[in-house]
Amino acid sequence: MQPPEFSPLPALTRAEAEFVDRYLRVVDQVGRINPAHGDDTYTALRAAQALASYAAELRDALALMHRRGETRVHSATLTRALRALDGERRAARVALPPAPPG
């Protein structure tokens, strides 16, 4: 049996790759803070503390893109990169779970 094939990452500039990486770090922390998915306050507290520095890193990645003249966000390409890096599952932790029927 062969291991599952992963989607290859699309070609990204170094700044775009940094942007995607930093964005996913922020998403991961917000998912850990989300009270609908959390188990304890300590985990949420640690995630909230990390969120500030990760948000600053995200800001810096975007500022670098802008300084380099990368003023357009190529959303289709970046979406493919996010999907290849398991972004859908990671972002799902930010949302509320579906309401129970009734």
Backbone as numpy.savetxt, mean C-alpha at the origin, in Angstrom:
# Nx Ny Nz CAx CAy CAz Cx Cy Cz
4.32 -31.05 -8.97 3.49 -29.87 -8.97 4.37 -28.63 -8.97
4.03 -27.66 -9.82 4.83 -26.46 -9.94 4.28 -25.37 -9.02
5.17 -24.51 -8.53 4.70 -23.40 -7.68 3.84 -22.43 -8.50
2.97 -21.67 -7.82 2.12 -20.73 -8.57 2.96 -19.66 -9.24
2.51 -19.23 -10.41 3.19 -18.17 -11.13 2.70 -16.82 -10.65
3.64 -15.94 -10.37 3.29 -14.61 -9.94 3.31 -13.67 -11.13
2.47 -12.66 -11.08 2.45 -11.66 -12.14 3.75 -10.88 -12.09
4.37 -10.68 -13.24 5.59 -9.86 -13.22 5.24 -8.40 -12.97
6.13 -7.72 -12.32 5.95 -6.29 -12.11 6.12 -5.57 -13.44
5.29 -4.58 -13.70 5.51 -3.78 -14.91 6.78 -2.93 -14.75
7.29 -2.45 -15.85 8.46 -1.58 -15.80 8.07 -0.27 -15.12
8.80 0.07 -14.07 8.55 1.29 -13.32 9.84 2.09 -13.22
9.71 3.39 -13.12 10.89 4.17 -12.79 11.24 3.88 -11.34
12.42 4.22 -10.95 12.82 4.01 -9.55 11.89 4.78 -8.61
11.52 5.99 -9.01 10.64 6.81 -8.17 9.24 6.20 -8.09
8.74 5.65 -9.20 7.42 5.00 -9.16 7.45 3.77 -8.26
8.52 2.99 -8.34 8.64 1.81 -7.49 8.67 2.21 -6.02
9.38 3.29 -5.72 9.44 3.80 -4.35 8.05 4.25 -3.90
7.34 4.93 -4.77 5.97 5.39 -4.49 5.07 4.21 -4.15
5.10 3.17 -4.97 4.26 2.00 -4.74 4.64 1.32 -3.43
5.93 1.15 -3.19 6.38 0.51 -1.95 5.94 1.30 -0.72
6.12 2.61 -0.76 5.75 3.44 0.38 4.23 3.48 0.57
3.50 3.52 -0.52 2.03 3.50 -0.43 1.56 2.21 0.25
2.12 1.08 -0.14 1.70 -0.18 0.47 2.09 -0.26 1.94
3.19 0.35 2.33 3.55 0.38 3.76 2.52 1.16 4.55
2.04 2.28 3.98 1.00 3.07 4.64 -0.29 2.26 4.73
-0.66 1.61 3.64 -1.89 0.79 3.63 -1.80 -0.31 4.69
-0.65 -0.96 4.78 -0.48 -2.02 5.78 -0.70 -1.48 7.20
-0.16 -0.32 7.49 -0.31 0.24 8.83 -1.76 0.64 9.11
-2.42 1.26 8.14 -3.83 1.63 8.33 -4.67 0.37 8.53
-4.35 -0.69 7.81 -5.06 -1.96 8.01 -4.88 -2.51 9.42
-3.70 -2.34 9.99 -3.45 -2.81 11.36 -4.17 -1.95 12.39
-4.40 -0.68 12.04 -5.10 0.23 12.95 -6.61 0.01 12.89
-7.13 -0.41 11.76 -8.57 -0.56 11.54 -9.23 -1.36 12.66
-10.12 -0.74 13.44 -10.75 -1.46 14.55 -11.65 -2.61 14.10
-12.07 -2.61 12.86 -12.91 -3.70 12.36 -12.10 -4.97 12.12
-10.78 -4.84 12.05 -9.94 -6.01 11.79 -8.93 -6.28 12.90
-8.81 -5.38 13.85 -7.78 -5.51 14.88 -8.20 -6.41 16.02
-7.20 -6.87 16.75 -7.44 -7.73 17.91 -7.06 -7.06 19.23
-6.11 -6.13 19.17 -5.66 -5.53 20.43 -5.19 -4.10 20.21
-5.19 -3.34 21.28 -4.82 -1.93 21.18 -3.32 -1.75 20.97
-2.51 -2.66 21.50 -1.06 -2.49 21.36 -0.64 -2.56 19.90
-1.19 -3.52 19.16 -0.88 -3.63 17.73 -1.29 -2.37 16.99
-2.49 -1.86 17.30 -2.97 -0.63 16.66 -2.10 0.56 17.04
-1.69 0.62 18.29 -0.83 1.71 18.75 0.50 1.70 18.01
1.12 0.55 17.92 2.41 0.43 17.21 2.25 0.81 15.73
1.16 0.39 15.13 0.92 0.72 13.72 0.70 2.21 13.55
-0.02 2.83 14.47 -0.26 4.27 14.40 1.05 5.04 14.56
1.92 4.57 15.43 3.21 5.23 15.60 4.05 5.13 14.33
4.02 3.98 13.68 4.78 3.78 12.45 4.18 4.55 11.28
2.86 4.73 11.31 2.17 5.38 10.21 2.72 6.77 9.91
3.03 7.52 10.93 3.53 8.89 10.72 4.82 8.89 9.90
5.75 8.03 10.25 7.01 8.01 9.50 6.82 7.43 8.10
5.95 6.43 7.96 5.70 5.86 6.64 4.98 6.86 5.73
4.09 7.66 6.31 3.40 8.69 5.51 4.41 9.74 5.05
5.36 10.07 5.88 6.40 11.03 5.48 7.26 10.45 4.35
7.56 9.16 4.42 8.32 8.51 3.35 7.52 8.51 2.05
6.21 8.30 2.14 5.35 8.35 0.96 5.37 9.75 0.36
5.23 10.75 1.22 5.29 12.15 0.76 6.62 12.42 0.06
7.70 11.94 0.63 9.02 12.17 0.05 9.16 11.48 -1.31
8.60 10.28 -1.44 8.64 9.57 -2.73 7.89 10.34 -3.79
6.74 10.88 -3.43 5.97 11.68 -4.39 6.69 12.99 -4.72
7.30 13.61 -3.75 8.05 14.83 -4.00 9.22 14.57 -4.94
9.88 13.44 -4.76 10.98 13.07 -5.64 10.49 12.88 -7.07
9.38 12.19 -7.22 8.80 12.02 -8.56 8.55 13.38 -9.20
7.96 14.27 -8.44 7.63 15.59 -8.97 8.90 16.36 -9.36
9.91 16.32 -8.50 11.17 17.02 -8.79 11.84 16.47 -10.04
11.70 15.18 -10.27 12.31 14.56 -11.45 11.50 14.78 -12.72
10.40 15.50 -12.59 9.57 15.78 -13.76 8.52 14.73 -14.03
8.38 13.78 -13.13 7.34 12.75 -13.27 6.06 13.32 -12.67
5.39 14.15 -13.44 4.22 14.85 -12.93 2.93 14.09 -13.17
2.97 13.02 -13.95 1.78 12.23 -14.22 1.86 10.91 -13.47
0.76 10.50 -12.90 0.66 9.18 -12.28 0.04 8.26 -13.32
0.77 7.26 -13.72 0.27 6.31 -14.71 -0.50 5.21 -13.98
-1.77 5.51 -13.73 -2.56 4.66 -12.83 -2.69 3.23 -13.32
-2.82 2.99 -14.61 -2.95 1.61 -15.10 -1.70 0.81 -14.78
-0.54 1.39 -15.01 0.72 0.70 -14.73 0.91 0.50 -13.23
0.62 1.54 -12.45 0.79 1.42 -11.00 -0.23 0.46 -10.40
-1.41 0.39 -10.98 -2.41 -0.59 -10.52 -1.90 -2.00 -10.76
-1.30 -2.24 -11.92 -0.73 -3.57 -12.18 0.37 -3.90 -11.17
1.18 -2.92 -10.84 2.23 -3.14 -9.84 1.62 -3.44 -8.47
0.60 -2.70 -8.09 -0.06 -2.94 -6.80 -0.65 -4.34 -6.75
-1.28 -4.76 -7.84 -1.85 -6.12 -7.87 -0.77 -7.18 -7.78
0.34 -6.97 -8.46 1.44 -7.93 -8.42 2.04 -8.03 -7.02
1.92 -6.97 -6.25 2.46 -6.94 -4.89 1.40 -7.22 -3.82
0.31 -7.86 -4.23 -0.76 -8.28 -3.32 -1.50 -7.09 -2.72
-1.57 -5.99 -3.47 -2.20 -4.78 -2.98 -3.68 -4.91 -2.69
-4.39 -5.74 -3.45 -5.83 -5.89 -3.20 -6.09 -6.48 -1.83
-5.37 -7.54 -1.49 -5.56 -8.15 -0.17 -5.16 -7.18 0.93
-4.04 -6.50 0.72 -3.53 -5.58 1.73 -4.48 -4.41 1.93
-5.03 -3.88 0.85 -5.97 -2.75 0.95 -7.32 -3.18 1.51
-7.68 -4.43 1.36 -8.96 -4.91 1.88 -9.02 -4.79 3.40
-7.89 -4.84 4.07 -7.88 -4.70 5.53 -8.22 -3.30 5.99
-8.17 -2.33 5.06 -8.51 -0.95 5.40 -10.03 -0.77 5.42
-10.73 -1.52 4.60 -12.19 -1.40 4.47 -12.92 -2.14 5.59
-14.17 -1.79 5.77 -15.03 -2.51 6.72 -15.43 -3.85 6.10
-15.57 -4.88 6.91 -16.07 -6.14 6.37 -17.53 -5.97 5.95
-18.01 -6.83 5.06 -19.42 -6.72 4.66 -20.35 -6.85 5.86
-21.46 -6.10 5.81 -22.47 -6.17 6.87 -23.15 -7.52 6.83
-23.49 -8.06 8.00 -24.21 -9.35 8.00 -25.60 -9.15 7.41
-26.12 -10.18 6.76 -27.45 -10.06 6.16 -28.51 -9.85 7.25
-29.51 -9.10 6.87 -30.61 -8.95 7.81 -30.88 -7.60 8.14
